[in-house]
Amino acid sequence: MEPPFVVYMGATIHPLVTRSASGFTCMVIIAECGRERRGSGILGTFETEAEAYQYAVAFGRSDIERHRLMTLIC
């Protein structure tokens, strides 16, 4: 089952979690208002699927906040 996506500050976070030999790995794809998509690399290895999912969502939220801040500065 693919984890659900999360909407945060108008952007959509798609956390991707997969089982690996040493646990669960995750990455995230972020879609900003349908105009821009960006993805992370592998974010780490976790003992449970829930931990990997939570980390991916937290990373996605942080990335959105950082991206919005950088847009305001420039």
N, C-alpha and C positions, 0 to 999 in steps of 0.2 A: 504494500500500500504506500502510495506517495503521500508525504506529509502535506497538510493544507498550506496554502499561501497566506501571507499576512500583508495587510494594507497598513502603511505607516506614513503619515504626512503626505498622503496622496500618491505615494509610490507603492509598488507591489514587490514584496520579498518572496522569492521562490527558494526555500531551503531544499537542498538535495542531500539526502543521507543514503549511504550505501554500506553494506557490510564488507569488511576487508579481513585479511588473515589475522590482524591484531586487534580487531574490534570494529568500530563504526567510524567512517570518515564522512565529512560533510563539506559542502561548498554552497554558495548562494548566488543566485541571479537576481538582479534588481532591475525592474522596469519602471522608468520615470515617466509618468503621464503618457505612455505609448510612444514617446519620441526617442528615448534613449534606453539602451539596455547595456548593462555591464555585469561581469561576473568575477567572482573571486577564484583563486586557486584553491587547492585543498587546505582547509583551515585547521586540520588536526585529526587525531585519532582519539576516540572516546570509548569508554567501556559499554555504554548503553546507547541505544538509538535515541532515547529521549534527551540525553545529555548533548548528543551531536546536534539534534534538532534545535534545542534551546540556544546552543552556542551560535548556530548559523543565523537564527533570528536576531540575536543580540548583535552579532557582527553586522548584519544587514541594517539594523536601526542606526548603529554607529556610523556606518558608511553613508547613509542617507543624510544624517545630521552634518557630517563633515563635508559632504558634497554641497549641501545647501549653504553652509557657512562660506566655503570657498567661492561659491557663485556670488554671494553678497560682497565679498572682499574685492573681487576682480572688477 
